[in-house]
């Protein structure tokens, strides 16, 4: 009888594995094959066009040499025919022995002036071959590439799925055997299972059985001790109740149970989080920097049911080091790019001035100038963002009136907006003073108003304003354009995130304006957010703290 549960479990596992592995393997194989075929076709088209271009322009080498060299370079069979379909040269066979190829689908399209593509079984190899032909002067050129690699890659993928399914089945057999043994032990020990309500789950597992309770407590301790994060439990009287091994290694001293927590950890932010979680019965998060010199910790304190709190400490030192390295790298690369980009832009403008209006090179020079200008703006924005994120940028924060900030923002954009037929107006000035660096806040307004001008020109009005809100003054920049779909709102302030990528590039945006605005506002201890609805415009709001006099 003991073998039946085991066989049932194995059969159930096998059914689940088969029902999962077969569809996944089938669809994954189809997707990989389609992707590989598309990539091979794209590459072969490019190589065929380059081949055709050489046939048209190379006058130093004879046609047979060109065909042999291009076929070898592309790893494919190369063929050239005349307008009647007669083979002029082939990389793998004598042209005289080959028949007329004008009726082949790819050559038929190429002789009509198009790029022809066809897939069919090769007459000699018996494997699928991709043919791509392009028109040349007086005929057409073709490359033929066998698709055997696609079939081999597909077979390897399917074999990988089968091997993974085999390992999963072996694991399922082991799990089934373990579960069967556990069930047999439970039946032999005679432990009585007691049904519990959902509210009592986690508190009762077995009928009153001291040994079972102790075993579960031991399992819990083992689990917590295996964690990389430090965990410590503190009672309502701020005495240490329990700590895992990671916590003991962290503080480099013996942790005494039922001793005040301040003897173990003296960091004020840590102690404040513990007290606040215990008093408010809410989860509190903070950052502690004095637990270990040179280390920073993310502290999460969660209240315990009977009072006190359990605290988890995660070491952020390595994460912050990597983030600093990334910021430094971006800043260094951006700084090094400034000089060459400025030179490219200057030389392009000089050449544009010298080029005639009918000169075809003028279009290429204009493209170079525009892209160099965009790259220059991008490097400047990256440098600005890196300085603000790292705290290197020092802000001259002082009391400044909301009226002054709003009037200057309107004044800066009145002429630019007027040239586009857009009116920039102020709804409400709030008549208060905030703690801010006027120059930095003008950059926030500049980024928000520029966005409104680019994407909401159809509204004809951009409204600025300020009002007294909880914790400070809330400023807003409102447009009456097409609005933003709700799924984009949570990610608007991410670097390089664009709602409409094509339109953003056409308008010269770098994708960093809102990220810069966010970090400037955060450096002022404020908040920033966006509200929008399709066809009803968008509103960007940010808060700044009131000045002390207020």
C-alpha positions as CSV (number, residue, x, y, z in Angstrom):
1,X,0.0,0.0,0.0
2,X,2.9,2.3,0.6
3,X,3.9,2.1,-3.0
4,X,0.6,3.5,-4.3
5,X,1.0,7.1,-3.1
6,X,4.5,7.2,-4.4
7,X,3.4,6.0,-7.9
8,X,0.5,8.4,-7.9
9,X,2.8,11.4,-7.1
10,X,5.3,10.3,-9.7
11,X,2.5,10.0,-12.3
12,X,1.1,13.4,-11.4
13,X,4.6,15.0,-11.6
14,X,5.3,13.3,-15.0
15,X,2.0,14.6,-16.4
16,X,2.6,18.1,-15.3
17,X,6.2,18.1,-16.6
18,X,5.1,16.7,-20.0
19,X,2.1,19.1,-20.2
20,X,4.6,22.0,-19.6
21,X,7.7,20.9,-21.5
22,X,6.0,19.9,-24.8
23,X,4.1,23.1,-25.5
24,X,7.0,25.3,-24.2
25,X,9.5,23.3,-26.4
26,X,7.2,23.5,-29.5
27,X,6.5,27.3,-29.2
28,X,10.1,28.1,-28.3
29,X,11.4,26.1,-31.2
30,X,9.0,27.9,-33.6
31,X,10.0,31.3,-32.2
32,X,13.8,30.6,-32.4
33,X,13.5,29.2,-36.0
34,X,11.5,32.3,-37.1
35,X,14.0,34.7,-35.4
36,X,17.0,32.9,-37.0
37,X,15.5,32.9,-40.4
38,X,14.6,36.6,-40.2
39,X,18.1,37.5,-39.1
40,X,19.8,35.3,-41.8
41,X,17.5,36.9,-44.5
42,X,18.2,40.4,-43.3
43,X,22.0,39.8,-43.4
44,X,21.9,38.0,-46.7
45,X,19.9,40.9,-48.2
46,X,22.6,43.4,-47.1
47,X,25.4,41.1,-48.5
48,X,23.5,40.7,-51.8
49,X,23.1,44.5,-52.2
50,X,26.8,44.9,-51.5
51,X,27.6,42.2,-54.0
52,X,25.4,43.8,-56.7
53,X,27.0,47.2,-56.0
54,X,30.5,45.7,-56.6
55,X,29.4,44.0,-59.8
56,X,28.2,47.4,-61.0
57,X,31.3,49.4,-60.0
58,X,34.3,47.1,-59.9
59,X,36.2,47.5,-63.3
60,X,39.5,46.2,-62.1
61,X,38.6,42.5,-61.6
62,X,36.9,40.2,-64.0
63,X,33.3,39.0,-63.2
64,X,34.4,35.5,-62.2
65,X,36.9,36.7,-59.7
66,X,34.3,39.1,-58.2
67,X,31.8,36.3,-57.9
68,X,34.3,33.9,-56.3
69,X,35.5,36.5,-53.8
70,X,32.0,37.7,-52.8
71,X,30.8,34.1,-52.4
72,X,33.7,33.2,-50.2
73,X,33.3,36.4,-48.1
74,X,29.5,35.8,-47.6
75,X,29.8,32.1,-46.9
76,X,27.3,31.5,-49.7
77,X,27.0,30.6,-53.4
78,X,27.2,33.6,-55.7
79,X,25.7,33.7,-59.2
80,X,25.4,36.5,-61.8
81,X,23.0,36.3,-64.9
82,X,22.3,38.5,-67.8
83,X,18.9,40.0,-68.7
84,X,17.9,36.9,-70.6
85,X,18.7,34.6,-67.7
86,X,22.0,33.2,-69.0
87,X,24.6,32.5,-66.2
88,X,27.6,34.7,-66.6
89,X,29.5,33.5,-63.6
90,X,29.0,31.2,-60.6
91,X,31.2,30.7,-57.5
92,X,30.7,26.9,-57.3
93,X,30.0,25.7,-60.9
94,X,31.0,26.4,-64.5
95,X,28.7,29.0,-66.1
96,X,28.6,27.0,-69.3
97,X,27.1,23.9,-67.6
98,X,24.2,25.8,-65.9
99,X,20.8,26.3,-67.6
100,X,18.7,29.5,-67.9
101,X,17.7,30.9,-64.5
102,X,15.4,33.7,-65.5
103,X,12.3,31.8,-64.3
104,X,13.7,31.3,-60.7
105,X,11.4,33.4,-58.4
106,X,14.2,35.5,-56.9
107,X,15.8,36.2,-60.3
108,X,12.4,37.0,-61.9
109,X,11.9,39.7,-59.2
110,X,15.4,41.0,-59.6
111,X,15.1,41.4,-63.4
112,X,12.0,43.5,-62.7
113,X,14.2,45.9,-60.6
114,X,13.2,44.5,-57.1
115,X,15.1,42.5,-54.5
116,X,13.9,38.9,-54.8
117,X,13.8,36.4,-52.0
118,X,12.8,32.7,-52.1
119,X,13.3,29.6,-50.0
120,X,13.3,26.1,-51.5
121,X,15.1,22.8,-51.3
122,X,18.5,22.9,-53.1
123,X,18.6,20.5,-56.0
124,X,22.0,19.1,-55.0
125,X,22.1,19.3,-51.2
126,X,18.5,18.5,-50.5
127,X,18.4,21.0,-47.6
128,X,16.4,24.3,-47.5
129,X,18.3,27.2,-49.1
130,X,17.6,30.9,-48.9
131,X,18.0,32.7,-52.2
132,X,18.3,36.5,-52.4
133,X,18.8,38.3,-55.8
134,X,19.3,42.0,-56.6
135,X,19.3,43.8,-59.9
136,X,22.6,44.8,-61.5
137,X,23.3,46.6,-64.8
138,X,22.3,44.2,-67.6
139,X,21.1,41.4,-65.3
140,X,21.0,40.3,-61.7
141,X,23.2,39.0,-58.9
142,X,22.3,36.3,-56.4
143,X,23.5,34.8,-53.1
144,X,22.3,31.3,-52.0
145,X,22.7,30.3,-48.3
146,X,21.8,26.9,-46.9
147,X,19.6,26.9,-43.9
148,X,20.9,23.8,-42.3
149,X,22.3,25.8,-39.4
150,X,18.7,26.8,-38.4
151,X,17.6,23.1,-38.3
152,X,20.7,22.2,-36.2
153,X,20.0,25.1,-33.7
154,X,16.4,24.1,-33.5
155,X,17.4,20.4,-32.8
156,X,19.8,21.5,-30.1
157,X,17.1,23.6,-28.4
158,X,14.6,20.7,-28.5
159,X,17.3,18.4,-27.0
160,X,17.9,21.0,-24.3
161,X,14.2,21.0,-23.4
162,X,14.1,17.2,-23.2
163,X,17.2,17.1,-21.0
164,X,15.6,19.8,-18.7
165,X,12.4,17.7,-18.6
166,X,14.4,14.6,-17.7
167,X,16.2,16.4,-14.8
168,X,12.8,17.8,-13.6
169,X,11.4,14.2,-13.7
170,X,14.3,12.9,-11.6
171,X,13.7,15.7,-9.1
172,X,10.0,14.9,-9.0
173,X,10.8,11.2,-8.2
174,X,13.1,12.4,-5.3
175,X,10.4,14.7,-4.0
176,X,7.7,12.0,-4.3
177,X,9.9,9.6,-2.4
178,X,10.6,12.2,0.4
179,X,6.9,13.1,0.7
180,X,6.0,9.4,0.9
181,X,8.5,8.8,3.7
182,X,7.3,11.8,5.7
183,X,3.7,10.6,5.4
184,X,4.7,7.1,6.6
185,X,6.6,8.6,9.6
186,X,3.6,10.8,10.5
187,X,1.3,7.8,10.4
188,X,3.6,5.7,12.6
189,X,4.1,8.4,15.2
190,X,0.4,8.7,15.8
191,X,0.4,12.5,15.8
192,X,-3.1,13.9,15.7
193,X,-3.7,16.8,13.2
194,X,-6.0,19.5,14.5
195,X,-7.9,21.6,12.0
196,X,-7.4,25.4,12.5
197,X,-9.2,28.5,11.3
198,X,-7.3,30.9,8.9
199,X,-6.9,33.4,11.8
200,X,-5.1,30.7,13.8
201,X,-2.8,29.5,11.0
202,X,0.8,29.9,11.8
203,X,0.1,29.6,15.6
204,X,-1.0,25.9,15.8
205,X,0.4,23.0,13.7
206,X,-0.1,19.8,15.7
207,X,-2.2,18.7,18.7
208,X,-0.5,19.7,22.0
209,X,2.9,18.1,21.4
210,X,5.8,19.9,23.1
211,X,8.4,18.1,20.9
212,X,6.7,19.1,17.7
213,X,6.6,22.8,18.9
214,X,10.2,22.7,19.7
215,X,11.1,21.2,16.3
216,X,9.2,23.9,14.5
217,X,10.9,26.6,16.6
218,X,14.2,25.1,15.7
219,X,13.3,25.1,12.0
220,X,12.4,28.8,12.2
221,X,15.7,29.6,13.9
222,X,17.6,27.7,11.2
223,X,15.7,29.6,8.5
224,X,16.5,33.0,10.0
225,X,20.1,32.0,10.7
226,X,20.6,31.1,7.0
227,X,19.6,34.6,5.9
228,X,22.3,37.0,4.6
229,X,20.4,39.9,6.1
230,X,20.7,40.7,9.8
231,X,17.5,40.2,11.8
232,X,16.9,41.2,15.5
233,X,13.7,41.1,17.5
234,X,13.1,43.8,20.2
235,X,10.4,43.7,22.9
236,X,8.1,46.6,23.9
237,X,10.5,47.5,26.7
238,X,13.3,47.8,24.1
239,X,15.1,44.7,25.3
240,X,16.7,42.3,22.8
241,X,14.6,39.1,22.5
242,X,16.4,37.3,19.6
243,X,19.0,37.9,16.9
244,X,20.2,35.7,14.0
245,X,23.9,34.8,13.3
246,X,24.2,37.6,10.6
247,X,23.3,40.2,13.3
248,X,25.8,38.7,15.7
249,X,28.6,38.9,13.0
250,X,27.5,42.4,12.1
251,X,27.9,44.1,15.5
252,X,31.2,42.3,16.3
253,X,30.2,41.8,19.9
254,X,28.3,39.3,21.9
255,X,24.6,40.1,21.9
256,X,23.0,39.8,25.3
257,X,19.4,38.6,25.4
258,X,17.0,40.7,27.6
259,X,19.6,43.5,27.5
260,X,18.7,47.1,26.2
261,X,19.0,47.4,22.5
262,X,21.1,50.5,22.9
263,X,23.9,48.3,24.2
264,X,24.0,46.5,20.9
265,X,23.2,49.2,18.3
266,X,23.6,52.9,19.1
267,X,22.7,54.3,15.6
268,X,20.1,57.0,16.2
269,X,18.2,56.3,12.9
270,X,18.0,52.6,13.8
271,X,16.7,53.3,17.3
272,X,14.2,55.9,16.0
273,X,12.8,53.3,13.5
274,X,12.4,50.7,16.3
275,X,10.5,53.1,18.6
276,X,8.3,54.5,15.7
277,X,7.3,51.0,14.5
278,X,6.5,49.8,18.0
279,X,4.4,52.9,18.8
280,X,2.6,53.4,15.5
281,X,2.2,49.7,14.7
282,X,3.4,50.5,11.1
283,X,6.3,49.3,9.0
284,X,9.1,51.9,9.1
285,X,12.1,52.1,6.7
286,X,15.2,54.3,7.1
287,X,18.9,54.4,6.4
288,X,21.6,53.9,9.0
289,X,25.2,54.8,8.5
290,X,26.9,54.6,11.9
291,X,26.3,50.9,12.8
292,X,29.6,50.0,11.2
293,X,32.0,52.8,10.0
294,X,32.0,53.1,6.2
295,X,28.9,51.0,5.7
296,X,25.3,52.0,5.0
297,X,22.3,49.8,5.8
298,X,18.7,49.8,4.7
299,X,16.7,49.4,8.0
300,X,13.1,47.9,7.9
301,X,11.3,47.8,11.3
302,X,8.0,45.9,11.4
303,X,5.8,45.9,14.6
304,X,5.3,42.7,16.6
305,X,1.7,41.8,17.7
306,X,2.5,42.0,21.4
307,X,4.5,45.2,21.1
308,X,8.1,45.9,20.1
309,X,9.5,45.3,16.6
310,X,11.5,43.0,14.4
311,X,14.2,44.7,12.4
312,X,15.9,43.6,9.2
313,X,19.2,45.3,8.1
314,X,20.5,45.0,4.6
315,X,24.0,46.1,3.8
316,X,23.8,48.7,0.9
317,X,27.5,49.4,0.8
318,X,28.3,47.4,-2.3
319,X,25.1,48.5,-4.1
320,X,25.9,52.1,-3.5
321,X,29.5,51.6,-4.6
322,X,28.4,50.1,-7.9
323,X,25.9,52.9,-8.3
324,X,28.6,55.5,-7.7
325,X,30.9,53.8,-10.2
326,X,28.1,53.9,-12.8
327,X,27.5,57.6,-12.1
328,X,31.3,58.4,-12.3
329,X,31.6,56.4,-15.5
330,X,28.7,58.3,-17.2
331,X,30.1,61.6,-16.0
332,X,33.6,60.9,-17.2
333,X,32.5,59.6,-20.6
334,X,30.1,62.6,-21.0
335,X,33.0,65.0,-20.1
336,X,35.4,63.4,-22.6
337,X,32.7,63.6,-25.4
338,X,32.1,67.3,-25.0
339,X,35.3,68.5,-26.9
340,X,35.0,66.2,-29.9
341,X,31.3,66.8,-30.3
342,X,31.9,70.6,-30.2
343,X,34.5,70.2,-32.9
344,X,32.3,68.1,-35.1
345,X,29.4,70.6,-34.7
346,X,31.7,73.6,-35.5
347,X,33.3,72.0,-38.5
348,X,29.8,70.9,-39.8
349,X,28.5,74.4,-39.5
350,X,31.6,75.8,-41.3
351,X,31.2,73.4,-44.2
352,X,27.4,74.2,-44.3
353,X,28.3,77.9,-44.7
354,X,30.7,77.1,-47.6
355,X,28.3,74.6,-49.4
356,X,26.0,75.9,-52.1
357,X,22.2,75.7,-51.9
358,X,22.1,73.1,-54.6
359,X,25.0,71.0,-53.3
360,X,23.8,67.5,-52.4
361,X,26.4,67.3,-49.7
362,X,24.5,70.0,-47.8
363,X,21.9,67.5,-46.7
364,X,24.5,65.1,-45.3
365,X,26.2,68.0,-43.5
366,X,22.9,69.1,-42.0
367,X,22.3,65.6,-40.7
368,X,25.8,65.6,-39.1
369,X,25.2,68.9,-37.5
370,X,21.8,68.0,-36.1
371,X,23.1,64.7,-34.6
372,X,26.2,66.3,-33.2
373,X,24.0,69.0,-31.6
374,X,21.7,66.3,-30.1
375,X,24.7,64.3,-28.8
376,X,26.1,67.5,-27.3
377,X,22.8,68.2,-25.5
378,X,22.7,64.6,-24.3
379,X,26.2,64.8,-22.8
380,X,25.3,68.0,-21.0
381,X,22.1,66.5,-19.6
382,X,24.0,63.3,-18.5
383,X,26.6,65.5,-16.7
384,X,23.9,67.5,-15.0
385,X,22.0,64.4,-13.9
386,X,25.3,62.7,-12.6
387,X,26.2,65.8,-10.6
388,X,22.7,66.1,-9.0
389,X,22.4,62.3,-8.3
390,X,25.8,62.2,-6.6
391,X,25.3,65.3,-4.5
392,X,28.2,67.1,-6.1
393,X,26.0,69.9,-7.2
394,X,25.7,72.4,-4.4
395,X,22.4,74.3,-4.2
396,X,22.1,77.8,-2.9
397,X,18.9,77.2,-1.0
398,X,17.3,80.3,0.5
399,X,13.9,81.8,1.1
400,X,12.4,82.9,-2.3
401,X,8.8,84.0,-3.1
402,X,6.6,81.8,-5.3
403,X,5.7,85.0,-7.3
404,X,9.3,85.5,-8.2
405,X,9.7,81.9,-9.4
406,X,6.6,81.9,-11.5
407,X,7.1,85.3,-13.0
408,X,10.7,84.4,-14.1
409,X,9.5,81.1,-15.6
410,X,6.8,82.9,-17.6
411,X,9.3,85.6,-18.7
412,X,11.8,83.0,-19.9
413,X,9.4,81.3,-22.2
414,X,7.0,84.1,-23.3
415,X,8.8,84.8,-26.6
416,X,9.5,81.1,-27.5
417,X,5.9,80.1,-26.7
418,X,4.5,83.2,-28.5
419,X,6.4,82.2,-31.7
420,X,4.5,78.9,-31.6
421,X,1.1,80.6,-31.0
422,X,1.0,79.4,-27.4
423,X,0.2,81.6,-24.3
424,X,2.0,80.9,-21.0
425,X,-0.1,82.2,-18.1
426,X,-0.2,82.0,-14.3
427,X,-3.3,80.7,-12.5
428,X,-2.4,81.3,-8.9
429,X,0.8,82.6,-7.2
430,X,0.0,81.5,-3.7
431,X,1.9,84.5,-2.2
432,X,4.3,82.4,0.0
433,X,8.0,81.8,0.4
434,X,9.7,78.5,-0.1
435,X,13.2,77.2,0.5
436,X,14.8,76.8,-2.9
437,X,17.7,77.5,-5.2
438,X,16.0,79.8,-7.7
439,X,18.4,78.8,-10.6
440,X,17.8,75.1,-10.0
441,X,14.0,75.5,-9.8
442,X,14.1,77.5,-13.0
443,X,15.7,74.5,-14.6
444,X,12.8,72.3,-13.3
445,X,10.3,74.8,-14.8
446,X,12.3,74.9,-18.0
447,X,12.2,71.1,-18.5
448,X,8.5,70.9,-17.7
449,X,7.5,73.9,-20.0
450,X,9.7,72.6,-22.8
451,X,7.9,69.2,-22.6
452,X,4.6,71.0,-22.7
453,X,5.7,73.0,-25.8
454,X,6.9,69.9,-27.6
455,X,4.0,67.6,-26.9
456,X,1.0,69.8,-26.1
457,X,1.2,72.5,-28.7
458,X,-2.4,71.8,-29.8
459,X,-3.7,73.1,-26.5
460,X,-2.5,76.7,-27.2
461,X,-2.3,77.5,-23.5
462,X,0.2,76.4,-20.8
463,X,-0.8,77.3,-17.3
464,X,1.6,77.7,-14.3
465,X,0.5,78.1,-10.7
466,X,1.2,77.4,-7.0
467,X,-0.9,76.7,-4.0
468,X,-0.4,76.0,-0.3
469,X,-0.4,72.3,0.3
470,X,0.4,69.9,3.2
471,X,4.1,70.2,4.0
472,X,4.9,73.1,1.6
473,X,3.9,74.8,-1.7
474,X,2.7,72.8,-4.7
475,X,3.6,74.2,-8.1
476,X,2.1,73.0,-11.3
477,X,2.7,73.2,-15.1
478,X,-0.5,72.3,-16.9
479,X,-1.1,71.9,-20.7
480,X,-4.2,71.1,-22.6
481,X,-2.8,68.8,-25.2
482,X,-3.5,65.1,-26.1
483,X,-2.5,63.9,-22.6
484,X,-0.6,60.8,-21.5
485,X,-2.0,57.2,-21.2
486,X,-2.2,56.0,-17.5
487,X,0.2,53.1,-18.0
488,X,3.1,55.6,-18.8
489,X,2.6,57.8,-15.7
490,X,4.6,55.6,-13.2
491,X,7.7,55.6,-15.4
492,X,7.7,59.2,-16.7
493,X,10.6,60.3,-14.5
494,X,12.9,57.4,-15.5
495,X,16.0,58.1,-17.6
496,X,15.5,57.9,-21.3
497,X,11.8,56.9,-20.9
498,X,9.7,58.2,-23.8
499,X,6.0,58.0,-24.3
500,X,6.4,58.6,-28.0
501,X,10.0,57.7,-29.0
502,X,9.8,58.8,-32.6
503,X,8.3,62.1,-31.8
504,X,10.7,62.8,-29.0
505,X,13.7,62.2,-31.2
506,X,12.3,64.4,-34.0
507,X,11.8,67.2,-31.5
508,X,15.4,66.9,-30.3
509,X,14.7,65.6,-26.8
510,X,17.3,63.6,-24.8
511,X,14.9,61.7,-22.6
512,X,16.6,63.1,-19.4
513,X,14.7,66.3,-18.7
514,X,12.1,64.8,-16.3
515,X,14.8,62.7,-14.6
516,X,16.8,65.9,-13.9
517,X,13.7,67.7,-12.7
518,X,12.9,64.8,-10.3
519,X,16.4,64.7,-8.7
520,X,16.5,68.5,-8.3
521,X,13.2,68.5,-6.5
522,X,14.2,65.5,-4.3
523,X,17.4,67.4,-3.4
524,X,15.2,70.2,-2.2
525,X,13.3,67.7,0.0
526,X,10.3,68.0,-2.2
527,X,8.2,65.6,-4.3
528,X,7.2,65.5,-8.0
529,X,4.5,63.6,-9.8
530,X,2.3,63.7,-13.0
531,X,-1.4,63.6,-13.6
532,X,-2.9,63.1,-17.0
533,X,-5.8,61.7,-19.0
534,X,-6.0,61.1,-22.7
535,X,-7.4,64.0,-24.6
536,X,-7.6,66.1,-21.4
537,X,-4.1,67.4,-21.1
538,X,-1.3,66.7,-18.6
539,X,-0.3,68.4,-15.2
540,X,3.1,68.1,-13.7
541,X,3.2,69.0,-10.0
542,X,6.1,69.4,-7.6
543,X,6.2,70.6,-4.0
544,X,8.9,72.7,-2.2
545,X,9.1,73.2,1.6
546,X,7.9,76.4,3.1
547,X,10.5,78.8,4.3
548,X,11.0,79.0,8.1
549,X,9.3,82.4,8.3
550,X,6.1,80.8,7.1
